[in-house]
Amino acid sequence: MHRTYLRLPAHFFRISLHTEVDNVTLALVPDQNHANLIAQLLNEHYGIRKGETITVTPTVIRHADDEAEDNAKSLPK
């Protein structure tokens, strides 16, 4: 019996809470419409303080094996 592994998509939308001193990732969502809906609901019901904003930004997640390959390619020969 063989196991099959699904690769997660590399492109996500990061929902972040920005303050004057910090930036916290609240969620990574694969669909832009869902990310915008979540951000809207958080803005309406989270109780945002002065100086805080919730943003949605596109993000590329690199898999660990991709990073290892890139590091190996960049090493001097």
Biopython code that builds the backbone (N, CA, C, O; Angstrom):
import numpy as np
from Bio.PDB.StructureBuilder import StructureBuilder

atoms = [
    (1, "MET", "N", (0.842, -1.174, 0.000)),
    (1, "MET", "CA", (0.000, 0.000, 0.000)),
    (1, "MET", "C", (0.894, 1.245, 0.000)),
    (1, "MET", "O", (1.792, 1.376, 0.831)),
    (2, "HIS", "N", (0.640, 2.131, -0.920)),
    (2, "HIS", "CA", (1.422, 3.352, -1.040)),
    (2, "HIS", "C", (0.651, 4.520, -0.455)),
    (2, "HIS", "O", (-0.565, 4.636, -0.612)),
    (3, "ARG", "N", (1.384, 5.367, 0.214)),
    (3, "ARG", "CA", (0.765, 6.588, 0.732)),
    (3, "ARG", "C", (0.907, 7.695, -0.296)),
    (3, "ARG", "O", (1.938, 7.824, -0.956)),
    (4, "THR", "N", (-0.125, 8.474, -0.416)),
    (4, "THR", "CA", (-0.047, 9.653, -1.276)),
    (4, "THR", "C", (-0.097, 10.884, -0.402)),
    (4, "THR", "O", (-0.898, 10.983, 0.528)),
    (5, "TYR", "N", (0.766, 11.807, -0.717)),
    (5, "TYR", "CA", (0.819, 13.050, 0.032)),
    (5, "TYR", "C", (0.396, 14.182, -0.885)),
    (5, "TYR", "O", (0.865, 14.291, -2.018)),
    (6, "LEU", "N", (-0.473, 15.002, -0.395)),
    (6, "LEU", "CA", (-0.898, 16.169, -1.148)),
    (6, "LEU", "C", (0.006, 17.338, -0.782)),
    (6, "LEU", "O", (0.272, 17.586, 0.394)),
    (7, "ARG", "N", (0.463, 18.036, -1.779)),
    (7, "ARG", "CA", (1.249, 19.246, -1.513)),
    (7, "ARG", "C", (0.301, 20.399, -1.300)),
    (7, "ARG", "O", (-0.659, 20.580, -2.049)),
    (8, "LEU", "N", (0.568, 21.158, -0.298)),
    (8, "LEU", "CA", (-0.224, 22.361, -0.061)),
    (8, "LEU", "C", (0.097, 23.391, -1.133)),
    (8, "LEU", "O", (1.223, 23.449, -1.627)),
    (9, "PRO", "N", (-0.883, 24.196, -1.488)),
    (9, "PRO", "CA", (-0.582, 25.239, -2.475)),
    (9, "PRO", "C", (0.449, 26.215, -1.917)),
    (9, "PRO", "O", (0.503, 26.458, -0.711)),
    (10, "ALA", "N", (1.255, 26.764, -2.797)),
    (10, "ALA", "CA", (2.316, 27.672, -2.360)),
    (10, "ALA", "C", (1.817, 29.099, -2.180)),
    (10, "ALA", "O", (2.436, 29.884, -1.462)),
    (11, "HIS", "N", (0.712, 29.441, -2.821)),
    (11, "HIS", "CA", (0.206, 30.814, -2.773)),
    (11, "HIS", "C", (-0.928, 30.925, -1.764)),
    (11, "HIS", "O", (-1.934, 30.222, -1.856)),
    (12, "PHE", "N", (-0.747, 31.806, -0.816)),
    (12, "PHE", "CA", (-1.750, 32.052, 0.214)),
    (12, "PHE", "C", (-1.997, 33.545, 0.318)),
    (12, "PHE", "O", (-1.279, 34.356, -0.268)),
    (13, "PHE", "N", (-3.010, 33.883, 1.063)),
    (13, "PHE", "CA", (-3.272, 35.274, 1.405)),
    (13, "PHE", "C", (-3.147, 35.380, 2.914)),
    (13, "PHE", "O", (-3.858, 34.706, 3.660)),
    (14, "ARG", "N", (-2.232, 36.236, 3.352)),
    (14, "ARG", "CA", (-1.921, 36.396, 4.774)),
    (14, "ARG", "C", (-2.806, 37.489, 5.357)),
    (14, "ARG", "O", (-2.830, 38.618, 4.866)),
    (15, "ILE", "N", (-3.533, 37.134, 6.415)),
    (15, "ILE", "CA", (-4.341, 38.107, 7.149)),
    (15, "ILE", "C", (-3.529, 38.486, 8.375)),
    (15, "ILE", "O", (-3.220, 37.639, 9.213)),
    (16, "SER", "N", (-3.185, 39.767, 8.476)),
    (16, "SER", "CA", (-2.294, 40.232, 9.540)),
    (16, "SER", "C", (-2.922, 41.367, 10.321)),
    (16, "SER", "O", (-3.685, 42.173, 9.788)),
    (17, "LEU", "N", (-2.578, 41.408, 11.603)),
    (17, "LEU", "CA", (-2.942, 42.523, 12.469)),
    (17, "LEU", "C", (-1.688, 43.369, 12.646)),
    (17, "LEU", "O", (-0.694, 42.909, 13.208)),
    (18, "HIS", "N", (-1.738, 44.597, 12.167)),
    (18, "HIS", "CA", (-0.609, 45.525, 12.275)),
    (18, "HIS", "C", (-0.875, 46.502, 13.409)),
    (18, "HIS", "O", (-1.946, 47.102, 13.497)),
    (19, "THR", "N", (0.128, 46.649, 14.280)),
    (19, "THR", "CA", (0.080, 47.672, 15.320)),
    (19, "THR", "C", (1.295, 48.572, 15.123)),
    (19, "THR", "O", (2.091, 48.363, 14.207)),
    (20, "GLU", "N", (1.427, 49.556, 15.975)),
    (20, "GLU", "CA", (2.567, 50.464, 15.855)),
    (20, "GLU", "C", (3.890, 49.769, 16.165)),
    (20, "GLU", "O", (4.939, 50.205, 15.693)),
    (21, "VAL", "N", (3.854, 48.697, 16.950)),
    (21, "VAL", "CA", (5.092, 48.036, 17.356)),
    (21, "VAL", "C", (5.201, 46.587, 16.892)),
    (21, "VAL", "O", (6.260, 45.982, 17.054)),
    (22, "ASP", "N", (4.149, 46.012, 16.321)),
    (22, "ASP", "CA", (4.169, 44.588, 16.005)),
    (22, "ASP", "C", (3.337, 44.291, 14.765)),
    (22, "ASP", "O", (2.508, 45.097, 14.342)),
    (23, "ASN", "N", (3.575, 43.124, 14.199)),
    (23, "ASN", "CA", (2.826, 42.620, 13.062)),
    (23, "ASN", "C", (2.567, 41.140, 13.330)),
    (23, "ASN", "O", (3.513, 40.357, 13.415)),
    (24, "VAL", "N", (1.302, 40.745, 13.466)),
    (24, "VAL", "CA", (0.951, 39.383, 13.833)),
    (24, "VAL", "C", (0.139, 38.751, 12.715)),
    (24, "VAL", "O", (-0.860, 39.319, 12.272)),
    (25, "THR", "N", (0.566, 37.571, 12.254)),
    (25, "THR", "CA", (-0.213, 36.833, 11.265)),
    (25, "THR", "C", (-1.360, 36.139, 11.976)),
    (25, "THR", "O", (-1.149, 35.367, 12.912)),
    (26, "LEU", "N", (-2.570, 36.418, 11.528)),
    (26, "LEU", "CA", (-3.754, 35.807, 12.120)),
    (26, "LEU", "C", (-4.160, 34.542, 11.381)),
    (26, "LEU", "O", (-4.628, 33.587, 12.000)),
    (27, "ALA", "N", (-3.986, 34.525, 10.054)),
    (27, "ALA", "CA", (-4.397, 33.365, 9.262)),
    (27, "ALA", "C", (-3.707, 33.372, 7.913)),
    (27, "ALA", "O", (-3.319, 34.421, 7.398)),
    (28, "LEU", "N", (-3.559, 32.171, 7.346)),
    (28, "LEU", "CA", (-3.139, 31.998, 5.960)),
    (28, "LEU", "C", (-4.290, 31.314, 5.243)),
    (28, "LEU", "O", (-4.705, 30.222, 5.630)),
    (29, "VAL", "N", (-4.804, 31.949, 4.204)),
    (29, "VAL", "CA", (-6.004, 31.468, 3.518)),
    (29, "VAL", "C", (-5.670, 31.291, 2.038)),
    (29, "VAL", "O", (-5.090, 32.194, 1.434)),
    (30, "PRO", "N", (-6.023, 30.137, 1.431)),
    (30, "PRO", "CA", (-5.670, 29.922, 0.027)),
    (30, "PRO", "C", (-6.537, 30.685, -0.977)),
    (30, "PRO", "O", (-6.152, 30.814, -2.139)),
    (31, "ASP", "N", (-7.687, 31.189, -0.559)),
    (31, "ASP", "CA", (-8.606, 31.857, -1.481)),
    (31, "ASP", "C", (-8.724, 33.338, -1.129)),
    (31, "ASP", "O", (-8.959, 33.680, 0.030)),
    (32, "GLN", "N", (-8.565, 34.212, -2.111)),
    (32, "GLN", "CA", (-8.584, 35.653, -1.860)),
    (32, "GLN", "C", (-9.943, 36.138, -1.371)),
    (32, "GLN", "O", (-10.011, 36.992, -0.487)),
    (33, "ASN", "N", (-11.019, 35.608, -1.932)),
    (33, "ASN", "CA", (-12.356, 36.035, -1.501)),
    (33, "ASN", "C", (-12.603, 35.693, -0.035)),
    (33, "ASN", "O", (-13.169, 36.493, 0.711)),
    (34, "HIS", "N", (-12.174, 34.494, 0.374)),
    (34, "HIS", "CA", (-12.337, 34.103, 1.774)),
    (34, "HIS", "C", (-11.467, 34.966, 2.684)),
    (34, "HIS", "O", (-11.888, 35.347, 3.776)),
    (35, "ALA", "N", (-10.259, 35.270, 2.232)),
    (35, "ALA", "CA", (-9.363, 36.113, 3.029)),
    (35, "ALA", "C", (-9.969, 37.495, 3.235)),
    (35, "ALA", "O", (-9.929, 38.035, 4.341)),
    (36, "ASN", "N", (-10.529, 38.069, 2.171)),
    (36, "ASN", "CA", (-11.152, 39.392, 2.297)),
    (36, "ASN", "C", (-12.373, 39.352, 3.210)),
    (36, "ASN", "O", (-12.606, 40.286, 3.978)),
    (37, "LEU", "N", (-13.155, 38.275, 3.128)),
    (37, "LEU", "CA", (-14.326, 38.129, 3.998)),
    (37, "LEU", "C", (-13.903, 38.018, 5.463)),
    (37, "LEU", "O", (-14.499, 38.653, 6.333)),
    (38, "ILE", "N", (-12.880, 37.216, 5.732)),
    (38, "ILE", "CA", (-12.385, 37.073, 7.107)),
    (38, "ILE", "C", (-11.881, 38.413, 7.629)),
    (38, "ILE", "O", (-12.169, 38.783, 8.768)),
    (39, "ALA", "N", (-11.132, 39.142, 6.805)),
    (39, "ALA", "CA", (-10.613, 40.452, 7.218)),
    (39, "ALA", "C", (-11.756, 41.420, 7.506)),
    (39, "ALA", "O", (-11.693, 42.184, 8.470)),
    (40, "GLN", "N", (-12.793, 41.395, 6.682)),
    (40, "GLN", "CA", (-13.948, 42.269, 6.898)),
    (40, "GLN", "C", (-14.652, 41.926, 8.208)),
    (40, "GLN", "O", (-15.014, 42.818, 8.974)),
    (41, "LEU", "N", (-14.844, 40.631, 8.462)),
    (41, "LEU", "CA", (-15.493, 40.218, 9.711)),
    (41, "LEU", "C", (-14.650, 40.597, 10.922)),
    (41, "LEU", "O", (-15.187, 41.031, 11.942)),
    (42, "LEU", "N", (-13.332, 40.436, 10.818)),
    (42, "LEU", "CA", (-12.456, 40.830, 11.922)),
    (42, "LEU", "C", (-12.518, 42.333, 12.160)),
    (42, "LEU", "O", (-12.562, 42.780, 13.306)),
    (43, "ASN", "N", (-12.522, 43.113, 11.085)),
    (43, "ASN", "CA", (-12.615, 44.571, 11.225)),
    (43, "ASN", "C", (-13.914, 44.981, 11.903)),
    (43, "ASN", "O", (-13.928, 45.920, 12.698)),
    (44, "GLU", "N", (-15.011, 44.283, 11.595)),
    (44, "GLU", "CA", (-16.314, 44.646, 12.149)),
    (44, "GLU", "C", (-16.509, 44.164, 13.582)),
    (44, "GLU", "O", (-17.187, 44.826, 14.367)),
    (45, "HIS", "N", (-15.918, 43.009, 13.936)),
    (45, "HIS", "CA", (-16.253, 42.385, 15.218)),
    (45, "HIS", "C", (-15.079, 42.193, 16.172)),
    (45, "HIS", "O", (-15.284, 41.785, 17.315)),
    (46, "TYR", "N", (-13.856, 42.477, 15.733)),
    (46, "TYR", "CA", (-12.693, 42.232, 16.585)),
    (46, "TYR", "C", (-12.476, 43.336, 17.602)),
    (46, "TYR", "O", (-11.877, 43.093, 18.649)),
    (47, "GLY", "N", (-12.939, 44.528, 17.325)),
    (47, "GLY", "CA", (-12.702, 45.649, 18.229)),
    (47, "GLY", "C", (-11.332, 46.252, 18.001)),
    (47, "GLY", "O", (-10.515, 46.321, 18.920)),
    (48, "ILE", "N", (-11.084, 46.684, 16.791)),
    (48, "ILE", "CA", (-9.795, 47.269, 16.420)),
    (48, "ILE", "C", (-9.562, 48.551, 17.213)),
    (48, "ILE", "O", (-10.430, 49.420, 17.293)),
    (49, "ARG", "N", (-8.368, 48.646, 17.795)),
    (49, "ARG", "CA", (-8.003, 49.849, 18.543)),
    (49, "ARG", "C", (-7.362, 50.867, 17.617)),
    (49, "ARG", "O", (-7.020, 50.563, 16.474)),
    (50, "LYS", "N", (-7.207, 52.077, 18.127)),
    (50, "LYS", "CA", (-6.542, 53.131, 17.360)),
    (50, "LYS", "C", (-5.105, 52.700, 17.065)),
    (50, "LYS", "O", (-4.390, 52.243, 17.958)),
    (51, "GLY", "N", (-4.696, 52.847, 15.828)),
    (51, "GLY", "CA", (-3.346, 52.453, 15.439)),
    (51, "GLY", "C", (-3.231, 51.018, 14.963)),
    (51, "GLY", "O", (-2.153, 50.603, 14.537)),
    (52, "GLU", "N", (-4.313, 50.242, 15.020)),
    (52, "GLU", "CA", (-4.305, 48.860, 14.551)),
    (52, "GLU", "C", (-5.026, 48.762, 13.211)),
    (52, "GLU", "O", (-6.030, 49.437, 12.983)),
    (53, "THR", "N", (-4.511, 47.924, 12.339)),
    (53, "THR", "CA", (-5.181, 47.646, 11.073)),
    (53, "THR", "C", (-5.069, 46.163, 10.760)),
    (53, "THR", "O", (-4.106, 45.503, 11.152)),
    (54, "ILE", "N", (-6.055, 45.651, 10.055)),
    (54, "ILE", "CA", (-6.019, 44.278, 9.567)),
    (54, "ILE", "C", (-5.851, 44.353, 8.060)),
    (54, "ILE", "O", (-6.614, 45.033, 7.373)),
    (55, "THR", "N", (-4.845, 43.647, 7.550)),
    (55, "THR", "CA", (-4.556, 43.693, 6.122)),
    (55, "THR", "C", (-4.527, 42.292, 5.535)),
    (55, "THR", "O", (-4.309, 41.306, 6.241)),
    (56, "VAL", "N", (-4.749, 42.225, 4.233)),
    (56, "VAL", "CA", (-4.636, 40.976, 3.475)),
    (56, "VAL", "C", (-3.555, 41.187, 2.425)),
    (56, "VAL", "O", (-3.637, 42.108, 1.613)),
    (57, "THR", "N", (-2.539, 40.325, 2.446)),
    (57, "THR", "CA", (-1.456, 40.436, 1.468)),
    (57, "THR", "C", (-1.182, 39.073, 0.850)),
    (57, "THR", "O", (-1.234, 38.060, 1.548)),
    (58, "PRO", "N", (-0.890, 39.028, -0.459)),
    (58, "PRO", "CA", (-0.519, 37.755, -1.078)),
    (58, "PRO", "C", (0.834, 37.297, -0.543)),
    (58, "PRO", "O", (1.740, 38.104, -0.332)),
    (59, "THR", "N", (0.953, 35.994, -0.327)),
    (59, "THR", "CA", (2.159, 35.430, 0.265)),
    (59, "THR", "C", (2.505, 34.132, -0.452)),
    (59, "THR", "O", (1.617, 33.349, -0.789)),
    (60, "VAL", "N", (3.775, 33.906, -0.682)),
    (60, "VAL", "CA", (4.230, 32.643, -1.258)),
    (60, "VAL", "C", (4.936, 31.864, -0.162)),
    (60, "VAL", "O", (5.888, 32.352, 0.447)),
    (61, "ILE", "N", (4.468, 30.665, 0.079)),
    (61, "ILE", "CA", (5.076, 29.788, 1.075)),
    (61, "ILE", "C", (6.001, 28.834, 0.332)),
    (61, "ILE", "O", (5.573, 28.123, -0.577)),
    (62, "ARG", "N", (7.248, 28.825, 0.718)),
    (62, "ARG", "CA", (8.199, 27.905, 0.086)),
    (62, "ARG", "C", (8.307, 26.660, 0.926)),
    (62, "ARG", "O", (8.426, 26.736, 2.149)),
    (63, "HIS", "N", (8.266, 25.506, 0.276)),
    (63, "HIS", "CA", (8.385, 24.230, 0.970)),
    (63, "HIS", "C", (9.839, 23.999, 1.374)),
    (63, "HIS", "O", (10.756, 24.488, 0.715)),
    (64, "ALA", "N", (10.042, 23.264, 2.441)),
    (64, "ALA", "CA", (11.385, 23.041, 2.967)),
    (64, "ALA", "C", (12.282, 22.373, 1.934)),
    (64, "ALA", "O", (13.458, 22.725, 1.834)),
    (65, "ASP", "N", (11.759, 21.410, 1.155)),
    (65, "ASP", "CA", (12.596, 20.742, 0.161)),
    (65, "ASP", "C", (12.985, 21.695, -0.967)),
    (65, "ASP", "O", (14.071, 21.559, -1.529)),
    (66, "ASP", "N", (12.130, 22.651, -1.311)),
    (66, "ASP", "CA", (12.473, 23.658, -2.314)),
    (66, "ASP", "C", (13.613, 24.538, -1.821)),
    (66, "ASP", "O", (14.522, 24.864, -2.584)),
    (67, "GLU", "N", (13.570, 24.920, -0.557)),
    (67, "GLU", "CA", (14.626, 25.752, 0.017)),
    (67, "GLU", "C", (15.948, 24.993, 0.045)),
    (67, "GLU", "O", (17.001, 25.569, -0.227)),
    (68, "ALA", "N", (15.898, 23.699, 0.374)),
    (68, "ALA", "CA", (17.116, 22.901, 0.423)),
    (68, "ALA", "C", (17.742, 22.799, -0.964)),
    (68, "ALA", "O", (18.963, 22.877, -1.103)),
    (69, "GLU", "N", (16.902, 22.624, -2.000)),
    (69, "GLU", "CA", (17.421, 22.560, -3.367)),
    (69, "GLU", "C", (18.058, 23.883, -3.768)),
    (69, "GLU", "O", (19.134, 23.899, -4.365)),
    (70, "ASP", "N", (17.401, 24.994, -3.444)),
    (70, "ASP", "CA", (17.948, 26.308, -3.780)),
    (70, "ASP", "C", (19.266, 26.557, -3.065)),
    (70, "ASP", "O", (20.198, 27.108, -3.651)),
    (71, "ASN", "N", (19.352, 26.154, -1.795)),
    (71, "ASN", "CA", (20.592, 26.336, -1.040)),
    (71, "ASN", "C", (21.712, 25.497, -1.639)),
    (71, "ASN", "O", (22.856, 25.945, -1.716)),
    (72, "ALA", "N", (21.381, 24.276, -2.063)),
    (72, "ALA", "CA", (22.392, 23.406, -2.656)),
    (72, "ALA", "C", (22.889, 23.979, -3.980)),
    (72, "ALA", "O", (24.074, 23.873, -4.294)),
    (73, "LYS", "N", (21.990, 24.587, -4.759)),
    (73, "LYS", "CA", (22.387, 25.166, -6.047)),
    (73, "LYS", "C", (23.265, 26.399, -5.859)),
    (73, "LYS", "O", (24.109, 26.689, -6.707)),
    (74, "SER", "N", (23.079, 27.123, -4.769)),
    (74, "SER", "CA", (23.826, 28.364, -4.570)),
    (74, "SER", "C", (25.205, 28.145, -3.942)),
    (74, "SER", "O", (26.001, 29.080, -3.856)),
    (75, "LEU", "N", (25.490, 26.927, -3.507)),
    (75, "LEU", "CA", (26.798, 26.656, -2.909)),
    (75, "LEU", "C", (27.882, 26.673, -3.987)),
    (75, "LEU", "O", (27.655, 26.202, -5.102)),
    (76, "PRO", "N", (29.058, 27.212, -3.661)),
    (76, "PRO", "CA", (30.153, 27.212, -4.648)),
    (76, "PRO", "C", (30.635, 25.793, -4.905)),
    (76, "PRO", "O", (30.626, 24.943, -4.014)),
    (77, "LYS", "N", (31.054, 25.557, -6.136)),
    (77, "LYS", "CA", (31.531, 24.203, -6.497)),
    (77, "LYS", "C", (33.029, 24.165, -6.561)),
    (77, "LYS", "O", (33.608, 23.118, -6.848)),
]
sb = StructureBuilder()
sb.init_structure("model")
sb.init_model(0)
sb.init_chain("A")
sb.init_seg("    ")
for serial, (resi, resn, name, xyz) in enumerate(atoms, 1):
    if name == "N":
        sb.init_residue(resn, " ", resi, " ")
    sb.init_atom(name, np.array(xyz, "f"), 0.0, 1.0, " ", f" {name:<3s}", serial, name[0])
structure = sb.get_structure()
